[in-house]
Amino acid sequence: MRPIRVRIGVLGLALVAGLAAPTAATAAPEAGGAAPAPTVEERRLDGEVPREILRRSGFAAVAPAFARGLGRADSYREARRVVEREGAALWRRAVDRVQGRGPARGDLSRDDDRPLYWARLGMTRELRTWEPGFGLSERQRAALLTELERTSRGQTDLRLPRGGHDKGVKRVLLTGFDPFTLDRDIRISNPSGAAALALDGTVIDTADGPARVETAVFPVRWADFAEGTVERALRPYLPRVDLFTTVSQGRVGRFDVERTNGAWRGGFPDNDNVSRTETVPVADPASQPQWTTTTLPYAAITAADTGRFPVYDNTSVTEIPAGGDEPVVRPDGPTPGSTAREGGGGNYLSNEIAYRATLLRDRLGLHGTLPGGHVHTPVLQFGAGNTDPATGALTDPGFVRNRLDIVAQTRAIVGVAVSAAGADRD
């Protein structure tokens, strides 16, 4: 996401992540207390648009069925089994719908990422407000919510093939994001999330051989990133993949390969309407760099014909120069000793996921061997005449075409990146 004061555009905000600092443990009561209230994000479910998305996709029954399953649980252990099973089932159902397996169960186009988002929120709201007879501590409820987030986002379903490059099948890890800026337009879809659903488990034929893509999606919430959700999800897999890319929605009408990522949070509100303006909180802050860089083959990606949107190698950042105290835009990247204020991808969660993932790559000693970085997609726009959030339709042919084209071009960019990385190894 981009900082709103400079590059927001119509919906031009993007998402990304980095290395999280451990949070201080807080004491939780062992006996169950009153269930917490729904979050800001969950309360948006009461609007007509989310209900319509769920109805028109066949996902309206997901949360009620989940609530019934929880109601039958007579212990924390049984509740955890319900959460693990139903969270994973939601992810697989969303992937299957997008990839054309099974009935669509509604008239929304199958490429739509929004049913997964709103159905997950329905499940987390049920779990957050659940008051079981056996008693549930705050710590136990938090653990169940974390497990529901992980399973329903594909983070526990990353099934990399054995062998990798040496066996002829490249392994690619790609991440996307939830919809965001929902108070601006609650109809919003996120093409990075749609790409994650469309590409999960698929094989792309490249000039360097077949590449298997595994995907996951991440929340648009500052707190989750500070608590280490990115690192927990990616750390087991980065040493085993041949290429990774975090993906988010960025600017209008263009893709960008972000050359540099910055260690700064710019404060734009997240999906819970929380703001954070601070250095990106990571483990071992004493060794934290102000900047990390892409190792994706950006020259090859930007030179290739991958689709109808232009693709740029974005080198611009905003920094406070060494010895200075005011931010300065640097079109060609940061200068030595400077302090980050925006990476190429801004200073929202898109920049942060890129920063966290590439910092993790570097701390694992993989900078010189693992191609990885961040790609911003174009803003997903509704069709002409359907731009008023108050009166506009939930979907339209232009909206669907734009999403399909962005997803197809994301796939093509991944294929070019795998081919170019293979050529570099050779």
Secondary structure, DSSP 8 states (H G I E B T S, - for coil): ---HHHH-TTT------------------SS--------HHHHGGGSHHHHHHHHHHT-TTHHHHHHHHHHH--SHHHHHHHHHHHHHHHHHHHHHHHTT-S---SSS-TT--HHHHHHHHHHHHHHHH---TT---HHHHHHHHHHHHHHHTTTT-----SSGGGGT-EEEEEEEE----TTT-TT---HHHHHHHHHTT-EEEETTEEEEEEEEEE-S-HHHHHTTHHHHHHTTTGGG-SEEEEEEE-STT-EEEE-EEESEEE----TTS---EEE---SSGGG--SEEE--S-HHHHHHS--SSS-EEEE--EEEE-TT--S-EEETT---TT-EEEEBTTBTSHHHHHHHHHHHHHHHTT-TTT--EEEEEE------TT---TTT--S--HHHHHHHHHHHHHHHHHHHHHHHHHHHHH-
